[in-house]
């Protein structure tokens, strides 16, 4: 996997366009200047979580005696479910109900930006090819930077594209995520079976 393809995978998993309406609703009652501060804080926390799982995930797998194939299969299942929820969103939204008040870590940083699928993906990247940790770190930074740019432009993009266009883009990203998840599942199963 190249840096570009892994960054694209992570970008699709982070789903900034799908998160736009959720972020706007979470920050609706807060002053615009404070919104930017909260968003920057949550993005930095999400980056730290993703980097922590990238660099420490292999050791966590060893401590729990988990094989790479199980992470690949579990990550594929999680991505598949999230992709389906992006294509066919439930009435309460992609990640369910969100609490009132100023968000801190939950639900913006975790699980909306750095969710279980993102954590599984970076653990998988780091454990499959540990010699390329700097490449994977760059891929995480690229995906995170693109996500941050989109989320900081949230009010402008929402006005420009509208809810329908954002919904269409989110569903398209969901379809791509489903395809990627099926590939992850097949890779995990074929590695487990020794093919």
Protein Blocks (a to p, Z undefined) as FASTA:
>chain_A
ZZklmmmmmmmmnommlmmmmmmmmmmmpcfklmmmmmmmmmmmmmmmmmmmmmmmmmmm
mmnopafklmmmmmmmmmmmmmmmmmmccfkojnopadedjdehiamlpmklmgfklmmm
mmmmmmmmmmlmmmmmmmmmmmmmmmmmmmmmmmmmmmmnommlmmmmmmmmmmmmmmmm
mmmmmmmmmmmnoZZ
